[in-house]
Amino acid sequence: MDKIFGANLEFVREDDYVEYFIFPKLDLSDASDENTLRQQLENTRTRCMHIVDKLTKERNYIWHKDEFELRVRTCTPQELLLNDESTTTATTTKEKAANLDSLPPHLHGVTHYGDNIADEWFIVYLLSKISQELPTVVVRVIDSDGEFLLIEAADFLPKWANPDTCEQRVYICEGFINLVKSSSTNTNKLMSVSEAVDKIHNNPTLYKVSKEIQDCIDGRVKEFQSINNDALHHQIVRLPLGVAMLLKKKPSLISAAVRSFCERDPIDMKACRSMRYFPPEQRVRTNVCFTKCLYAMIMHSSYVPDRNIGWNLKGNPNSEEYKEDLLGIKVACGFEILASQAKDANSEEKSPAWKAYVRSLQAKGYFRDNIEGSAEYQRLLEQAKDFFRDNQSRFRTAPLVGKEILDLLRSTEVNADELRDEENNLRPSDSDDWLNISAEQLDAMLLDRYGPKKLYKSNGDINAEEFTKNISEFLEKESALEGVERDSDDYSTGEEEKHAEEKERKKMNASTSKTKVKKNHSMRQATRKNPVNLNKSNNSEHEDSFTTQVKSFLDFVIPEDKWDSNSEMSDYEDEEDMERNFAAMHEVDKQIDADIKAYMDQMDRELANTTIGKSFDKTKTHNKAKLATAEEFDDIEDFEPININVNTLKNMMDSYKSQVGGSGPVSNLLNAMGVGMSAAAATADDTDDLKESSV
């Protein structure tokens, strides 16, 4: 079994928990008084739980497994011993090596969410609301994956952020996510929780994340902002009188009953064959509120009732009456399983877990060498029992829920007449069509949630200029082992960005004072002076040739070569040298290489006899005088420039269609960019009607 962070008492069966810490800003003027410190934490806990209870009741929220719960932790040496934290509060080898100090006094909670991941994000929503209502608290929330908030916003993280560097750096304050960065030079050093909390308390706005990251988290918890809970499903079922009474008094018991039935084993089935606590003879129709997760679980859990017990199913298997009976039998069996597993929390003191806990306390010196049976020893032992009992009761285990069910059965009188009168005013069952989903709908949902963004729409509404701009910008990026760096990689938060910009300006001022500026003039003139010589290019030029050619085509310029690095224009000592170089360049214009000129003339003659020029889309202009001067184009009246953006888009569309859904140059390029084209792009018969929406 895995152990939760800093609490060896709390065992986790599966990686289905979320752990949260609330660090209030306390008055530590009398920090030595533990009672005063505990009272401050208790006051904060009361306010937090009031906020949680209000939000939960407004939405009629049903927890799948454990409820939201907070425990006070003063982090005193005595409490650390009781909680078995005296050795380390680390979860990783890196933390253990850092030998961190204990956490500051705080409120702590752990919730197991089981199969319903919505509980985890509802807790994030609750913690965000708590931090808004109580601006002086700092909240940390993690799960078995660590800082899962950043995992959700992985596409927008800064370059330095990764699972190692972000550990213990993600917090919530005033409703906003905070990412604490100690310095721009050392982000690999593990930061203690105490240090991070102090930084945020001192400046709550300094470490706010970017809008993109915040929007990711806000979008994930958006479903909980409305009071109308769309995750609930109301269904009419036929239940034994005892079960109907229990659900009427405490509707949240449905989650434990459904989980017990769906996770039943052969031993549990023995209880279902006897139905000791909930006999099937007297049943009544009643409304039951499920979460959609619970409803789907119990509907897809196969079960054939034993008629010898008294379960009689009415109607045919496809009728609504049959479904009401079968659902009622399943729910009743779940309650019977829980009742059969009931166990008093005090009985845990005789369990192997309690004995192991006492041995652990003895090994750590908790009893301070007191003789077993002495008054001081018994006092410390009673404190340990209270702590152990409280720690065991914080989780909604089946034995504890079963004990609660039996207590309710004994203390509540079953009024059969009242339940039967309510049968005439039942709320109609909700439609469960949402259970049935086609393969196409599933693909659409997955594509909408995890798929790439679309640059092409089936209706032809596409911005060709933006399309080519995105490709050009992508080709400018640098690639490393972890992939192509994005613009968001240069992100820094809030005030840190201002400090970084200030430092960068100082560096730039220092460098520009020592370096003369180089200017690249007419590319056409430069190419005439130094024609491209592929024979002299080195290996690096060959490697970059494809990228250079694509970018040059998109920019509509002649590809660059190394003319600038070898030219006498590389550095100018003064203005006289610059003028002499301009004069020399002007003279070179008159001495164009004869071979290049002949090659260009021959190419023009060959293309003149073809219709290739008509295959390109051209820009329609009303004022042709604005396109160029008469010195550049002699036939300006008939000149229509080629629309580079639209032609690039059309050519890539044709290439994409020719791949017929397979791998190819265009799909590989778009996948690397993190974008894609819709299926309509691959099946479209005609791309001639593609138009540029704004150029």
Beta strands, then each sheet from edge to edge (+ up, - down):
strand 1: 2-4
strand 2: 7-12
strand 3: 17-23
strand 4: 71-73
strand 5: 106-112
strand 6: 138-143
strand 7: 170-173
strand 8: 176-179
strand 9: 232-240
strand 10: 283-291
strand 11: 453-456
strand 12: 461-462
strand 13: 479-480
strand 14: 483-484
strand 15: 675-677
strand 16: 691-692
sheet 1: 1+ 2-
sheet 2: 4+ 5- 3+ 6-
sheet 3: 7+ 8-
sheet 4: 9+ 10-
sheet 5: 11+ 15+
sheet 6: 12+ 16+
sheet 7: 13+ 14-
end
